[in-house]
Amino acid sequence: MSHFDYHQPDLLQEAIALLSEYGQEAALLAGGTALLIDIRHGELDPRHVVSLWGIPGLEAVQFDRGSGYHFGALVTITNLANALVDQPALRGLVDAATLLGAQQVQNVATLGGNICKASPGADMVPPLLCLDAMLVLDGPDGQRRTPLDGFLTGPDQTALLPAEVLTSIEFPSPASRTGTAFLKVMRRHAVDCSIVAVSARVTLAEDGQTILVARLGLGAVAPNPFRARQAEELLRGQKIEPDLLKQAGARARSEARPITDVRASADYRSMLIETLVPRALSKAAERAVEGARN
Amino acid sequence: MTSLIPIQLNINQQDYSLEIEPSRTLLTVLREDLGLTGTKSNCQEGECGACTVLIDGLTVNSCLYLAIRAQGKKITTIEGLAEEDQLHPIQQAFIENGGIQCGYCTPGFVMAAVGLLLANPHPSDDQINQALVGNICRCTGYVNIRKAVHAAVQKGGEAS
């Protein structure tokens, strides 16, 4: 392991000042489950590690129907799943959380860290894209809000400005008759990176069949998780039926840019998209109907 | 050269004062500085679970956790489970059910099971499986490991 100085500021402004001072030599520590591996593998070699754990408020979870959901960037994957256990419309997000590594990783890894690591297969990103998540970023010039969609700009790349910190993740309360789902194919259950991950959100009209809003988030089939917008558009206003879901799968496949790597071939990934997209949509739709009944 | 930082750790209800480099993981401090070698080093990537310890009652891969971050928290390692001559019920169940072959993965599996029962004293079969997915046994002794955890769960409350 390389050598670095460790800083644990008590205030967000101090963390931002440290990041400004040390620039490229600094790395932020959230859960650390990715950071320590990157350091060990020599992919990162920070001279300064700035821990966020002394800063109050970053572990907070808040929600109500009016203002929606707010998660501090340091909310662990375990705490996120526990907080949402009674939220049927967010089951897709909870499913993603329970498939992000094993309990040992979920207890430590954070929502903010999973986003900012910007991995092509980041598990929490597809469901959050489906929920139209917004990010709150704090930096030397104050605070700004930006959509998660567009924030990831490549593997390990984000739109964070120098010395900026992701402090909070927010999304609105889902409309009634909304269901979400998350499906992930991997080599070993729960402790592996995705070969393909597909997340879906479906909001149905009062007839329980017409799709008012559809969202599709795909992971591990492009430089970053992304929304299959053409497939979403194809679904909007249509009645849920097998042919339509199949078409959406084919369209999503054409929107992806999978690569061949150690986990799977690009062809296999493409086939998985076509299989998983209809399944995720139909599961989300089933859950939307169930939710409306309860 | 980075200087040494003084830290205090509470491990198995005992306080330790140490001077370490901030880049040291909890795993290396436990094994190399404190001689607590029951916690095993293996994949170093959070995939195998051999280095599992409890921090404030939650299972953690100690290879992916900086020792300096564990200050002010209660750390439990495999050495901290037995009370005097009395093994922890999970440890006893591993012995009685043949849940140990070469033994290398055993401390990690035991800690994962203890962590599960602390969070959930009456887990379902699925929850038991889910709690063990982060641990690998290269002897492939999973059948008896699961049997051991089931046996400890059935014996009930005393496990936690």
Contacts between the chains, C-beta under 8 A, distances in Angstrom:
chain1	res1	chain2	res2	distance
A	1	B	23	4.7
A	1	B	24	7.3
A	1	B	25	7.3
A	2	B	23	6.4
A	3	B	1	7.0
A	3	B	2	4.1
A	3	B	21	6.2
A	3	B	23	5.5
A	4	B	2	6.6
A	4	B	22	6.4
A	4	B	23	5.5
A	5	B	2	6.1
A	5	B	22	6.5
A	6	B	5	6.9
A	6	B	22	3.4
A	6	B	23	7.9
A	6	B	66	7.5
A	6	B	68	5.6
A	29	B	66	7.4
A	29	B	69	7.7
A	32	B	64	6.2
A	32	B	65	6.7
A	32	B	66	6.4
A	32	B	69	7.4
A	33	B	46	5.7
A	33	B	61	7.5
A	33	B	64	4.9
A	36	B	25	6.9
A	36	B	63	7.7
A	36	B	64	5.0
A	36	B	65	7.9
A	36	B	66	7.3
A	37	B	44	7.7
A	37	B	45	5.5
A	37	B	46	7.2
A	37	B	64	7.0
A	39	B	23	7.6
A	40	B	44	6.2
A	49	B	22	7.1
A	49	B	23	7.8
A	49	B	66	8.0
A	51	B	69	6.8
A	53	B	69	6.7
A	78	B	58	7.3
A	98	B	130	7.3
A	101	B	46	6.4
A	101	B	134	6.9
A	102	B	46	7.8
A	102	B	49	6.7
A	102	B	133	5.0
A	102	B	134	2.2
A	102	B	135	7.5
A	103	B	59	5.4
A	103	B	112	7.0
A	103	B	115	6.8
A	103	B	116	7.5
A	103	B	130	7.4
A	103	B	131	5.7
A	103	B	133	8.0
A	103	B	134	6.0
A	104	B	46	6.7
A	104	B	49	6.1
A	104	B	52	5.6
A	104	B	59	4.8
A	104	B	60	5.7
A	104	B	61	4.6
A	104	B	112	7.1
A	104	B	134	4.8
A	105	B	46	5.2
A	105	B	61	6.8
A	105	B	64	7.6
A	105	B	134	6.8
A	107	B	55	8.0
A	107	B	58	4.2
A	107	B	59	6.0
A	107	B	60	5.8
A	108	B	60	5.6
A	108	B	61	7.5
A	108	B	64	6.9
A	108	B	65	6.6
A	188	B	133	8.0
A	189	B	133	5.5
A	190	B	130	7.2
A	190	B	133	4.3
A	190	B	134	7.4
A	191	B	47	5.6
A	191	B	133	5.7
A	191	B	134	5.6
A	192	B	47	7.8
